[in-house]
Each structure stands twice: as structure tokens, then as C-alpha cells.
Amino acid sequence: MPKKELQYYLCLRFCPFYKPDSKEALLCRGAWLVERLIQEKRLDPVDFQGLERGVPIFPGSERDLETLVCKNCSFQEDDCDFQSIPPPANASPCGGLLLLKQLLDTRKIALGDLSVVTD
């Protein structure tokens, strides 16, 4: 999936940090994982239909998912309040984490799918 298309399906719809006019070249780890799931034919962008940004995730509430997504994210060390210790009360997760949580909750993917594409 071309990066512009991924940004439309994922970043624009789910990420509170995405700026459409930005020249940012990096994807968060969650978006990278979604891209890998699509490449590996474990996920179809059609599966995003009906999902929205509004489902909350609180720091530490999804340990297994956070470990798979956040531990190798290029934004974790310097730019991620969600993973800071302690996180601020208003910390928001990236759009990739939000989308992956909903895909797991709706059984469009399984945690094992993420383990496969992270290896």
C-alpha cells in the first residue's frame, strides 16, 4: 500500500498527531505494523470501515499490545507521552495503536498476527 494511501486510511482518520501538510517521513510503529499486516495479506483496508478514533486506550491498559507496538517505535524515546513514566493524565496513543486495538477487539486480527510481522 502506498504511503499516501496508508496515511489516508490510518493516520488521517485515527491519529491525533497527524498533520496532513507535514513533511514527516516517519510512520509510528503502529502504522508500520498495519502496513506490514496489509503487505502480508493478514489485513485488508476494508477492515477499517466502521472503526473510528474515539475508542480510548489508557497507558498500561493493553500491556501485550503496547509491548508489540511501542517497544521499537521511533517516537517512543523523545516524542511519546503515552509511554513516558509517568504518563501525563491527558496522554494519547498514536493512531496506529488505536486502530490495532480496535482491529483486535473486532477480531479482524489476532495478537499472534502482530507477533508474526514484528519478527
C-alpha distance (Angstrom), angle and dihedral (degrees) to the residues before:
residue distance angle dihedral
M1 . . .
P2 3.81 . .
K3 3.80 114.6 .
K4 3.83 92.9 -116.8
E5 3.79 90.2 55.2
L6 3.81 91.7 47.8
Q7 3.80 89.5 50.2
Y8 3.80 89.7 52.5
Y9 3.81 95.9 47.7
L10 3.79 97.5 38.8
C11 3.79 117.8 11.3
L12 3.80 99.5 41.3
R13 3.81 93.4 45.5
F14 3.79 102.9 37.1
C15 3.80 111.9 20.7
P16 3.80 120.0 87.7
F17 3.83 89.2 -165.7
Y18 3.80 99.6 51.0
K19 3.78 116.1 115.0
P20 3.84 111.4 -168.3
D21 3.80 93.8 -154.1
S22 3.80 94.2 48.1
K23 3.77 120.4 112.3
E24 3.83 89.3 -141.5
A25 3.79 107.6 148.2
L26 3.78 97.9 -173.5
L27 3.77 126.0 90.0
C28 3.78 120.6 -151.8
R29 3.79 114.3 -111.3
G30 3.81 90.5 -105.0
A31 3.80 91.8 56.6
W32 3.81 90.0 45.5
L33 3.82 89.8 53.1
V34 3.81 91.7 49.0
E35 3.79 88.5 50.7
R36 3.84 90.5 50.7
L37 3.82 91.9 47.9
I38 3.81 89.1 53.6
Q39 3.81 92.2 46.9
E40 3.81 90.5 49.8
K41 3.84 90.2 49.8
R42 3.82 91.0 -119.4
L43 3.82 91.0 118.4
D44 3.80 137.2 31.2
P45 3.84 122.0 -156.1
V46 3.82 86.3 -127.0
D47 3.82 84.7 73.1
F48 3.83 88.6 69.2
Q49 3.81 92.2 66.9
G50 3.77 112.3 115.0
L51 3.80 93.6 16.4
E52 3.79 119.8 115.7
R53 3.79 139.9 -175.2
G54 3.81 95.4 -109.6
V55 3.82 99.9 88.4
P56 3.82 105.6 105.9
I57 3.79 125.6 -134.6
F58 3.78 120.3 -171.8
P59 3.82 123.2 -152.2
G60 3.79 109.8 -88.1
S61 3.82 94.7 10.4
E62 3.81 94.7 106.8
R63 3.82 102.3 38.3
D64 3.82 98.6 166.6
L65 3.79 93.3 46.2
E66 3.80 92.7 43.9
T67 3.80 90.8 50.8
L68 3.80 93.0 52.4
V69 3.79 94.7 43.0
C70 3.78 107.0 31.1
K71 3.79 107.1 36.4
N72 3.83 94.3 75.6
C73 3.80 99.2 29.9
S74 3.79 115.2 131.4
F75 3.82 89.9 -140.2
Q76 3.82 97.2 51.8
E77 3.77 100.7 87.7
D78 3.79 101.4 46.1
D79 3.78 110.8 10.5
C80 3.79 109.0 32.2
D81 3.79 117.6 94.6
F82 3.80 89.8 172.3
Q83 3.81 91.3 68.4
S84 3.81 97.5 35.9
I85 3.79 119.1 114.4
P86 2.94 108.8 -94.8
P87 3.80 99.0 13.1
P88 3.79 117.5 -142.3
A89 3.80 115.0 -104.6
N90 3.81 91.4 -110.7
A91 3.84 96.6 47.3
S92 3.79 113.0 144.4
P93 3.80 126.5 -158.9
C94 3.79 122.2 -127.6
G95 3.78 120.6 -93.7
G96 3.79 91.1 -107.5
L97 3.79 92.2 58.8
L98 3.82 91.3 45.9
L99 3.79 92.8 50.6
L100 3.82 94.3 44.7
K101 3.82 90.6 50.9
Q102 3.80 90.9 53.6
L103 3.80 92.3 44.9
L104 3.81 88.3 53.2
D105 3.81 92.8 45.7
T106 3.82 91.5 50.8
R107 3.83 91.2 44.3
K108 3.80 93.8 -120.5
I109 3.81 86.5 130.1
A110 3.80 135.7 11.7
L111 3.80 128.5 -135.3
G112 3.80 86.8 -111.3
D113 3.82 89.6 62.8
L114 3.80 88.9 60.8
S115 3.79 91.9 48.5
V116 3.81 90.1 54.3
V117 3.80 95.8 51.6
T118 3.82 94.9 43.4
D119 3.80 93.3 57.6
